[in-house]
Amino acid sequence: MKLRTMLVWLLSGYSLFNYSSVFAGEKYVLDPDHSFVAWQISHFGFSTPTGKWFAKGTINLDEQNPQNSEVTVEIKVANIVTGLPKLDAHLRTSDFFDVSKYPTATFTSDLVTLTGKNTADVLGILTIHGVSKPVTLHVKLNKHDVSPASDQMTVGFTANAEIKRSEFGITTYLPGLGDEVKLSIEAEGIRNA
């Protein structure tokens, strides 16, 4: 057996093993009213504007083996909110996100590595503007309990990451408008919603 074929076979087996472990956990659906991705970028060094998208998705949470947990998230890119309608409209154009061509952004986790009692690094594939790249989210578990607002079992996370927009083919106004984009993520999942 050739080395490359053997590696593919081994990795496929590892992947199947991980997926079977993941589904031993419980499914949580992201509450789109309390789950969002916010970003910050340097505006020619003068200020650091912020925008956000609300997010939909699922968390398959394995409490006994958190490293087997999984997350998938989808964002409707056209629904960007900066508080400035003209800026929102410009960001939707081909200068930036080109939402008519690339309407959604997604994140799908591949690997969860525990870094502390309530923290983990979640490696996954982020797809924006038709480009897919690996990204690591630094995640903190905030709380896992019954929510007094919904009377349902809920889990909450805060995460952050940093990406370069040029790596996703978004290069308008570089280098004045920053390349580094800071991401801040809040996620609330409701069990079996």
C-alpha positions in Angstrom: 0.0 0.0 0.0 1.4 3.4 -0.9 2.2 5.8 2.0 -0.3 8.4 0.8 -3.1 5.9 0.4 -2.4 4.5 3.9 -2.4 8.0 5.4 -5.8 8.8 3.8 -7.2 5.5 5.1 -5.9 6.1 8.6 -7.1 9.7 8.7 -10.5 8.6 7.4 -10.8 6.0 10.1 -9.8 8.6 12.8 -12.4 11.0 11.4 -15.1 8.4 11.6 -14.1 7.5 15.1 -14.3 11.1 16.2 -17.7 11.6 14.6 -19.2 8.6 16.3 -17.9 9.9 19.6 -19.4 13.4 19.0 -22.9 12.2 18.6 -22.7 10.5 22.1 -23.3 14.1 23.4 -26.4 16.3 23.2 -27.5 18.7 20.5 -27.9 22.4 21.3 -29.3 24.9 18.8 -27.8 28.4 18.8 -30.3 31.0 19.9 -30.0 33.5 17.0 -31.0 36.4 19.3 -28.1 35.7 21.6 -25.4 34.3 19.3 -23.3 36.6 17.2 -19.9 37.3 15.6 -18.6 40.8 16.2 -15.5 42.1 14.3 -13.1 45.0 14.8 -10.7 46.5 12.2 -8.4 49.5 12.1 -9.7 52.4 10.1 -6.5 53.9 8.7 -5.1 54.0 12.3 -7.6 56.6 13.4 -10.2 54.4 15.0 -11.4 50.8 15.3 -14.9 50.3 13.9 -17.0 47.4 14.9 -19.7 45.4 13.2 -21.6 42.2 13.9 -23.6 39.4 12.4 -26.1 37.2 14.3 -25.5 33.5 13.9 -27.4 30.2 13.5 -26.0 26.8 14.0 -25.6 23.8 16.4 -23.3 22.6 19.1 -23.0 18.8 19.7 -21.8 18.9 23.3 -20.2 15.9 24.9 -20.0 16.8 28.6 -18.0 13.7 29.6 -15.5 14.1 26.7 -15.6 17.8 25.7 -12.8 17.2 23.2 -15.4 15.3 21.1 -17.8 18.2 20.9 -18.5 19.8 17.6 -19.9 23.2 16.4 -21.3 24.4 13.0 -22.3 28.0 12.4 -23.8 29.8 9.5 -24.1 33.6 9.0 -26.1 35.5 6.4 -23.5 38.0 5.3 -25.9 40.5 4.0 -27.3 40.9 7.5 -24.3 42.9 8.7 -24.9 45.5 11.3 -22.5 48.4 11.9 -25.1 51.0 13.0 -24.2 53.0 9.8 -26.6 52.1 6.9 -24.3 53.5 4.2 -21.4 51.5 5.5 -23.5 48.3 5.7 -24.5 48.8 2.1 -20.9 49.4 1.0 -19.7 46.3 2.9 -22.3 44.2 0.9 -20.8 45.2 -2.4 -18.0 43.5 -4.4 -15.5 45.9 -2.8 -15.9 43.8 0.4 -18.2 40.8 1.0 -19.9 40.6 -2.4 -23.0 39.2 -0.8 -24.8 38.5 -4.1 -22.1 36.1 -5.0 -21.2 34.8 -1.5 -24.3 35.1 0.6 -23.2 32.9 3.6 -20.2 32.5 5.8 -19.7 29.2 7.7 -17.5 27.7 10.4 -17.3 24.0 11.0 -15.1 22.6 13.8 -12.6 19.8 13.2 -10.8 19.5 16.5 -11.3 20.6 20.1 -8.3 20.8 22.4 -8.9 21.5 26.1 -6.7 24.2 27.5 -8.1 24.6 31.0 -11.1 23.7 33.2 -13.5 25.8 31.2 -11.4 26.7 28.1 -10.5 25.1 24.8 -9.1 25.8 21.4 -11.5 24.9 18.7 -9.8 24.4 15.3 -12.1 24.5 12.2 -12.7 25.7 8.7 -14.0 29.3 8.2 -15.4 30.0 4.8 -15.9 33.7 3.9 -16.1 35.3 0.4 -15.8 31.8 -1.2 -12.5 31.1 0.5 -12.0 28.4 3.2 -9.2 28.6 5.7 -8.3 26.9 9.0 -9.0 29.2 12.0 -8.6 28.5 15.8 -11.2 29.9 18.2 -10.1 30.5 21.8 -13.2 29.5 23.7 -14.4 29.9 27.2 -17.4 28.0 28.7 -19.5 30.7 30.5 -22.3 28.6 31.9 -24.2 25.4 31.4 -27.5 25.3 33.3 -31.3 25.8 33.0 -31.9 29.4 31.7 -34.5 31.3 33.7 -35.5 33.1 30.5 -36.5 29.9 28.7 -36.7 27.2 31.4 -34.5 25.1 29.1 -31.0 23.6 29.5 -28.7 26.2 27.9 -25.0 26.4 27.3 -23.1 29.7 26.8 -19.7 30.4 25.3 -17.4 33.3 24.6 -14.7 33.0 21.9 -12.2 35.1 20.1 -9.9 34.8 17.1 -8.0 36.9 14.7 -7.9 36.6 10.9 -6.4 38.4 7.9 -9.0 39.6 5.5 -6.6 39.5 2.6 -6.4 35.7 3.0 -10.1 35.5 2.2 -9.7 37.7 -0.9 -11.0 40.9 0.6 -8.3 43.5 -0.1 -10.0 46.9 -0.7 -8.1 49.8 0.8 -5.2 47.7 2.0 -2.9 48.5 3.8 -4.6 51.7 5.2 -7.7 49.8 6.2 -6.4 47.1 8.5 -5.8 43.5 7.3 -6.0 42.0 10.8 -9.6 41.5 11.9 -10.4 40.7 15.5 -13.4 38.4 16.0 -15.4 38.3 19.2 -18.1 35.6 19.4 -20.9 35.0 21.9 -23.0 31.8 21.6 -26.0 30.6 23.5 -27.2 27.1 22.7 -30.6 25.6 23.8 -30.7 21.8 24.2 -32.8 20.0 21.6 -34.5 23.3 20.6 
